[in-house]
Amino acid sequence: MTLQDILMPDCTFCAISGSSKKRVLDKICTVAADKIVEHSAYELLESLIAREKLGSTGIGNGIAIPHGRLPNAKSVVAVIVTTDIPVNFDAIDNKPVDIFIALFVPEDACKEHLTTLQSIAKLFSDKHIAKQVRKCQSNEALFNLIQENRH
């Protein structure tokens, strides 16, 4: 499963005000909670924070892929957010992050989860894509860019 398969226009946000890691994760979880009725935004945030405690999901070059596994969830949900200014995210290269691709998956979909994470990492390993994402001026433009770049 690829990001393009699961990302929806109403889960795509361009240049939000993000002053901290927690505020960005809060925004992501608020959006995802509308799609994942089995869990509250707080429970979604707890799943992301639990994963971050294992090690930062900041993969470098200003990109993070926060993700969490959810008991009793029925579907995979992706949320992509860019911030107006990069925020400290304890990324592996110690650079701040301004592109966040969050993934919420059912607890029993481990194999799907790993495949989707790999496809996201592959897509964003292309520095040209990240550059284009940062130039997007609207949610629609960001969504369309992601959809046009299937790998």
N, C-alpha and C positions, 0 to 999 in steps of 0.2 A: 504494500500500500504506500502511495506517495503522498506528499503534502498536497499536491494538486487534487488528489482524489477526495480529501477530507476537508480542505479549507473552504469556508463559506464566506461570501462577501461581508456578512454582518459580524464576522470574527476577524476582520482585517482593519487595523487602525494605524494611520500614518501620522507621525510627528506629534504624539501625545506629550503632555507635560509630565516628565518623569524626573522627579528630584532625588529619588532613592530607589534602591533595589526593591524594598518592600512596597513602595507605591506602585511601581510597575507591575509587580506580581499581584498586588491587590486588583489592579485594573484588569489584568488578564483573567483572574479568577471570577471577577464580577461578570465579565463577558461570557466566560465558559459556563457559569452557573445557570445562565438562561437556556443552555443547550443540554446540560446534564441535570435533569430534574431530580435524580436520586441523591444528589449531594448539594450542600450549601456552598457559597463562595468561601466561607471559612474552612470547610472541610477540604476544598480544592487547594486553598492556600497551604493548609497543613501538609497535604501530599507533596506539594512543590518544596516546601521548607524541609521536610524529611529527606527528600532526595538531595537537596543542596547540602545538607549536613554530611552526606557521604562524600562530597566533593563538588566543587563548583561546576555548573553546566555551561559556564562561559568557555566557549571553544577557541577563543582568540579572534583577532581581527574585528573586534567590536560586535561579536555575535554570541548569543547564548541560546541554548535549547533547553529551557526548564521543562521538566516532565514529571508526571506522577502517575502511579497505578492506583486504580480505584476499585474497591470491592463493590459488587452489585451494579456497576455501570454497564450500560447496554451497548454503547457505541464509542468510537474514538472521536475526539474533538481536538481540533487544532486552532490556535489563536496566534496571529502574527501582529506584532506591534513594533513600530519604530518610535523612538523618542526624539524630542526636539534638541535635547542635549544628552550626550552619553552619560551613563551613571556607573558608579563603581559597582562591580559585580564579582570581584575576586576571580576574574577570568585567568586561565592558565598562562596568558602572556602579560598579566597585570594591567591590561589596557581596559578603559571603561567600555561599556556596551551600549549600543543604540539600536540594535536589531535583535528582537526577541521572538523566537518561534517556539511557542509552548504546545505541549502535547499532553493530553489526558487520555489514558487507555484503561479498559477493563483489566482488572487484576489477572484474569485468566488468559489474556491475549499477549503473553510474553513474546512469542515469536513475531507476531505482527508488529508489536511495539519496537523491537530491535530493527526490523526491516524498515519501518517508517523513519526511525531515527537515522539510520544509515542513508536513506534517500535524502533527508533534510541536510545532513552533513555534506553529502556529495554535491547537492545543489549549491549550497553556500560556500563550498570550498573554491568555487569559481569567483575570484575577486571582482570580475566584471559584473556579476549578478549583484553582489553586495553594493557595489558602486551605484548601480541602477536603482536598487531599493532605496538607497539614501537620497536619491534625487526625486523620488516620488513626492508629489504635492497633494495627493488626495488618497482616500481609502480605496476608491475605485481603481485608480491607477496602480496602486500597490497590489491589489487583488489580481488585476489583469496581468501585470508583470509576472507574478508567480505562476499563473495559469499558462502563460506563453512559454515558460521555461521548463519543460519536462525533460528530464534526463533519462 
